[in-house]
Amino acid sequence: MNADALIDCLGGIVGAVSSVYVGQPLDTIKTKLQTFPNQYHNFYDCAKKIYFETGVHGFYAGTVPSLVGNIAENGILFMAYGQCQRLICSLTNKKNHEQLTTFENMLAGSVGSVFSSLVLCPTELVKCRLQTLDDMPMSKTSNCSDIRKHKIISPIDVTRDILRTEGIRGLFRGLTATLARECPGNACFFGGYEFTRSILMNEYERKVDIGFFKTWISGGMAGVCFWVVMFPVDVVKSRIQVFKPTVNFSRYTLEIIRNEGFMALYTGLLPTLIRTFLATGTLFITYEHTRYLFYDVL
């Protein structure tokens, strides 16, 4: 691993930690609204029920697997993204990634997400199961193993239960949906980030010099671009990982639309957009400043 790849990886890891703690409460609300839309009237109702039933710590259910997943995902994703950028630069005879077009940045992000999805899928599976643990007894449609009966409350316990009942393959339940979300989603993610930075630049200014606030805005817009496009896929992924349907991704999607309507695929979008703007803005600010710090040290 060269120095650039290592710095990109470390920047992604530090950025991931900061973004998880900023966005986890809203992510918990999003997952509950996606998975059990009939149990909550709206965003506020879901937040209120979480608070009164489980307290503040209920908003941070699934934080450990989320941290593990985001650290691994973003470390790999940003490293792969940087390497893909450098490869595209060499193939197009460009001096550095500042000269890449929005489409070329989108391509780099899409390819990089293939590698990160393999790490992200198992950790998101555990996170989703933990976040919906309190809702399982209320669900009439769930065919999940009786997690509550076995009193599974920790990420390790959930992982053991999955391995015991579903085997290794069970940890990758929803991988197709994860890839379907991450590959085009991260194309929009990195494309949105670089495009917004290019818009916010002053004349003769470099992207790296636009400052804290503009970088944060660009990061927030990257998250918005990702979720507006890919949110329906995420709804299906969350339900697959919680309910374990026997049909494939496309058939399960059609089943949701037929039974609940197309707008069911956008349940939980509001908290997601709020969370992602704050969290991904924090992610990119931390990522960029961590890279600057390590480049200065090295």
C-alpha positions as CSV (number, residue, x, y, z in Angstrom):
1,M,0.0,0.0,0.0
2,N,1.5,3.4,-1.0
3,A,1.4,6.5,1.2
4,D,-1.5,8.1,-0.8
5,A,-3.7,5.0,-0.3
6,L,-2.9,4.8,3.4
7,I,-3.7,8.5,3.9
8,D,-7.0,8.1,2.0
9,C,-7.8,5.1,4.2
10,L,-7.0,6.8,7.5
11,G,-9.0,9.9,6.4
12,G,-12.0,7.7,5.6
13,I,-11.8,6.0,9.0
14,V,-11.6,9.1,11.0
15,G,-14.4,10.7,9.0
16,A,-16.5,7.6,9.5
17,V,-16.3,7.8,13.3
18,S,-17.3,11.4,13.4
19,S,-20.2,10.9,11.0
20,V,-21.7,7.9,12.9
21,Y,-22.0,9.8,16.2
22,V,-23.5,12.7,14.4
23,G,-26.0,10.7,12.4
24,Q,-26.9,7.6,14.4
25,P,-30.0,8.8,16.1
26,L,-31.7,9.8,12.8
27,D,-30.4,6.6,11.2
28,T,-32.3,4.6,13.9
29,I,-35.5,6.5,13.2
30,K,-35.0,6.0,9.5
31,T,-34.6,2.2,9.9
32,K,-37.7,1.9,12.1
33,L,-39.8,3.9,9.6
34,Q,-38.6,1.9,6.7
35,T,-39.1,-1.5,8.3
36,F,-42.3,-0.9,10.4
37,P,-44.1,2.0,8.6
38,N,-47.5,1.1,10.0
39,Q,-46.4,1.4,13.6
40,Y,-45.4,5.1,13.4
41,H,-47.4,8.0,12.1
42,N,-44.4,10.1,11.2
43,F,-40.8,11.1,12.0
44,Y,-41.8,12.9,15.2
45,D,-44.0,10.1,16.4
46,C,-41.2,7.5,15.9
47,A,-38.7,9.7,17.8
48,K,-41.1,10.2,20.7
49,K,-41.8,6.5,21.0
50,I,-38.1,5.6,21.0
51,Y,-37.4,8.2,23.7
52,F,-40.3,7.2,26.0
53,E,-39.8,3.4,25.5
54,T,-36.0,3.1,25.6
55,G,-34.6,6.6,26.5
56,V,-31.8,8.4,24.8
57,H,-29.7,5.3,24.4
58,G,-32.4,3.9,22.2
59,F,-31.4,6.3,19.5
60,Y,-28.0,4.8,19.5
61,A,-29.1,1.2,19.0
62,G,-26.8,-0.5,16.6
63,T,-24.0,2.1,17.1
64,V,-21.3,-0.6,17.5
65,P,-21.9,-2.4,14.2
66,S,-22.6,0.9,12.5
67,L,-19.1,2.1,13.7
68,V,-17.5,-1.1,12.6
69,G,-19.2,-1.0,9.3
70,N,-18.6,2.6,8.6
71,I,-15.0,2.5,9.6
72,A,-14.4,-0.5,7.4
73,E,-16.5,0.8,4.5
74,N,-15.2,4.3,4.4
75,G,-11.6,3.3,5.0
76,I,-11.9,0.9,2.0
77,L,-14.2,3.2,0.0
78,F,-12.0,6.3,0.2
79,M,-8.9,4.4,-0.4
80,A,-10.4,2.7,-3.5
81,Y,-11.9,6.0,-4.7
82,G,-8.5,7.7,-4.4
83,Q,-6.8,4.9,-6.3
84,C,-9.4,4.9,-9.0
85,Q,-9.0,8.6,-9.4
86,R,-5.2,8.2,-9.8
87,L,-5.8,5.4,-12.3
88,I,-8.2,7.6,-14.4
89,C,-5.7,10.4,-14.2
90,S,-3.0,8.2,-15.7
91,L,-5.3,6.9,-18.4
92,T,-6.4,10.3,-19.4
93,N,-3.0,12.0,-19.0
94,K,-4.2,14.4,-16.3
95,K,-1.8,15.7,-13.7
96,N,-4.1,15.3,-10.6
97,H,-7.7,14.6,-9.5
98,E,-8.5,18.3,-9.5
99,Q,-8.7,18.0,-13.3
100,L,-11.1,15.1,-13.4
101,T,-14.6,15.7,-14.7
102,T,-17.7,15.0,-12.6
103,F,-18.4,11.9,-14.6
104,E,-14.9,10.6,-14.1
105,N,-15.3,11.1,-10.3
106,M,-18.6,9.3,-10.5
107,L,-16.9,6.4,-12.2
108,A,-14.2,6.2,-9.6
109,G,-16.8,6.3,-6.8
110,S,-18.9,3.5,-8.3
111,V,-15.9,1.2,-8.8
112,G,-14.6,1.8,-5.3
113,S,-18.0,0.9,-3.8
114,V,-17.8,-2.7,-5.0
115,F,-15.0,-3.4,-2.5
116,S,-16.6,-1.5,0.4
117,S,-20.0,-3.2,-0.1
118,L,-18.5,-6.6,0.9
119,V,-17.6,-5.2,4.3
120,L,-20.7,-3.0,4.7
121,C,-23.3,-5.7,4.1
122,P,-22.8,-7.9,7.2
123,T,-22.4,-4.9,9.6
124,E,-25.5,-3.2,8.2
125,L,-27.4,-6.5,8.6
126,V,-26.5,-6.6,12.3
127,K,-27.3,-2.9,12.7
128,C,-30.7,-3.2,11.2
129,R,-31.6,-6.3,13.3
130,L,-30.5,-4.4,16.5
131,Q,-32.4,-1.2,15.5
132,T,-35.7,-3.1,15.0
133,L,-35.3,-5.5,17.9
134,D,-37.9,-3.7,20.0
135,D,-40.4,-3.7,17.1
136,M,-40.2,-7.4,16.3
137,P,-42.9,-8.6,18.8
138,M,-45.3,-6.0,17.4
139,S,-44.8,-7.0,13.8
140,K,-47.4,-9.4,12.4
141,T,-45.5,-10.0,9.1
142,S,-42.0,-10.7,10.4
143,N,-40.6,-14.2,9.9
144,C,-37.4,-13.4,11.7
145,S,-36.0,-15.9,14.2
146,D,-37.4,-15.2,17.7
147,I,-34.5,-12.9,18.7
148,R,-36.4,-11.5,21.7
149,K,-37.0,-15.0,23.1
150,H,-33.3,-15.6,23.2
151,K,-32.8,-12.2,24.7
152,I,-30.2,-11.2,22.2
153,I,-29.2,-7.6,22.8
154,S,-25.6,-7.1,21.7
155,P,-24.0,-7.1,18.2
156,I,-22.0,-10.2,19.1
157,D,-25.2,-12.0,20.2
158,V,-27.0,-11.0,17.0
159,T,-24.1,-12.2,14.9
160,R,-24.0,-15.5,16.6
161,D,-27.7,-16.0,16.1
162,I,-27.4,-15.3,12.4
163,L,-24.5,-17.7,12.1
164,R,-26.4,-20.3,14.1
165,T,-29.7,-20.1,12.2
166,E,-28.5,-19.0,8.7
167,G,-24.8,-19.8,8.4
168,I,-22.1,-17.6,6.9
169,R,-24.3,-16.8,3.9
170,G,-26.8,-15.3,6.3
171,L,-24.3,-12.5,7.1
172,F,-24.5,-11.5,3.4
173,R,-28.3,-11.4,3.2
174,G,-29.1,-8.3,1.2
175,L,-25.7,-8.1,-0.6
176,T,-27.4,-7.7,-4.0
177,A,-29.5,-4.9,-2.7
178,T,-26.4,-3.4,-1.0
179,L,-24.5,-3.4,-4.3
180,A,-27.5,-2.1,-6.2
181,R,-27.6,0.8,-3.7
182,E,-23.8,1.5,-3.3
183,C,-22.5,1.3,-6.9
184,P,-24.8,3.9,-8.5
185,G,-25.3,5.6,-5.1
186,N,-21.6,6.3,-4.6
187,A,-21.4,7.5,-8.2
188,C,-23.9,10.2,-7.2
189,F,-22.2,10.6,-3.8
190,F,-18.8,11.5,-5.1
191,G,-20.1,13.1,-8.2
192,G,-22.3,15.4,-6.1
193,Y,-19.4,16.2,-3.8
194,E,-17.0,17.2,-6.5
195,F,-19.6,19.0,-8.6
196,T,-20.8,21.1,-5.6
197,R,-17.2,21.9,-4.8
198,S,-16.5,23.1,-8.3
199,I,-19.6,25.3,-8.2
200,L,-18.6,26.9,-4.9
201,M,-15.0,27.6,-6.0
202,N,-14.1,31.2,-6.8
203,E,-12.3,32.0,-10.0
204,Y,-8.7,30.7,-10.0
205,E,-9.3,28.9,-6.6
206,R,-8.6,25.2,-6.1
207,K,-11.2,22.8,-4.6
208,V,-8.9,22.1,-1.6
209,D,-8.9,25.8,-0.8
210,I,-12.6,26.5,-0.6
211,G,-12.7,26.4,3.2
212,F,-14.5,24.7,6.0
213,F,-18.1,25.8,5.4
214,K,-18.1,25.2,1.6
215,T,-16.5,21.8,2.1
216,W,-19.2,20.9,4.7
217,I,-22.0,22.1,2.3
218,S,-20.4,20.0,-0.5
219,G,-20.3,16.9,1.8
220,G,-23.9,17.4,2.8
221,M,-25.0,17.7,-0.8
222,A,-23.1,14.5,-1.6
223,G,-25.3,12.7,0.9
224,V,-28.5,14.2,-0.4
225,C,-27.6,13.1,-3.9
226,F,-27.0,9.6,-2.7
227,W,-30.2,9.2,-0.8
228,V,-32.6,11.0,-3.1
229,V,-31.6,8.6,-5.9
230,M,-31.1,5.4,-3.9
231,F,-33.5,5.5,-1.0
232,P,-36.0,3.0,-2.4
233,V,-33.3,0.4,-2.8
234,D,-32.3,1.1,0.9
235,V,-35.9,0.5,2.0
236,V,-35.9,-2.9,0.3
237,K,-32.5,-3.8,1.6
238,S,-33.5,-3.0,5.2
239,R,-36.6,-5.1,5.0
240,I,-34.7,-8.0,3.4
241,Q,-32.2,-8.0,6.2
242,V,-34.8,-7.8,8.9
243,F,-37.6,-10.0,7.5
244,K,-35.6,-12.5,5.5
245,P,-38.1,-13.0,2.6
246,T,-37.7,-16.1,0.4
247,V,-38.2,-14.2,-2.9
248,N,-35.4,-12.3,-4.7
249,F,-34.8,-8.6,-4.6
250,S,-36.9,-7.6,-7.6
251,R,-39.9,-9.7,-6.6
252,Y,-39.8,-8.4,-3.1
253,T,-39.7,-4.8,-4.3
254,L,-42.8,-5.5,-6.5
255,E,-44.4,-7.2,-3.5
256,I,-43.9,-4.1,-1.3
257,I,-45.3,-1.8,-4.1
258,R,-48.3,-4.0,-4.6
259,N,-49.2,-4.3,-0.9
260,E,-48.3,-0.9,0.3
261,G,-48.0,1.4,-2.7
262,F,-45.0,3.0,-4.4
263,M,-44.5,5.7,-1.7
264,A,-43.7,3.0,0.8
265,L,-40.3,3.0,-0.8
266,Y,-39.8,6.5,0.4
267,T,-40.9,6.0,4.0
268,G,-38.3,7.6,6.3
269,L,-36.8,9.9,3.7
270,L,-37.0,13.1,5.8
271,P,-34.9,11.9,8.7
272,T,-32.5,10.4,6.3
273,L,-32.0,13.7,4.4
274,I,-31.5,15.6,7.6
275,R,-29.1,13.0,9.0
276,T,-27.1,12.6,5.8
277,F,-26.6,16.4,5.3
278,L,-25.2,16.7,8.8
279,A,-23.3,13.4,8.9
280,T,-21.7,13.4,5.4
281,G,-20.8,17.1,5.8
282,T,-19.0,16.0,8.9
283,L,-17.5,13.0,7.1
284,F,-16.0,15.1,4.3
285,I,-14.7,17.9,6.6
286,T,-13.0,15.3,8.8
287,Y,-11.7,13.3,5.8
288,E,-10.2,16.3,4.1
289,H,-8.6,17.8,7.3
290,T,-7.2,14.4,8.3
291,R,-5.6,14.0,4.9
292,Y,-4.0,17.5,5.2
293,L,-2.7,16.6,8.6
294,F,-1.1,13.3,7.5
295,Y,0.4,14.9,4.4
296,D,2.0,17.6,6.6
297,V,3.3,14.9,9.0
298,L,4.6,12.6,6.2
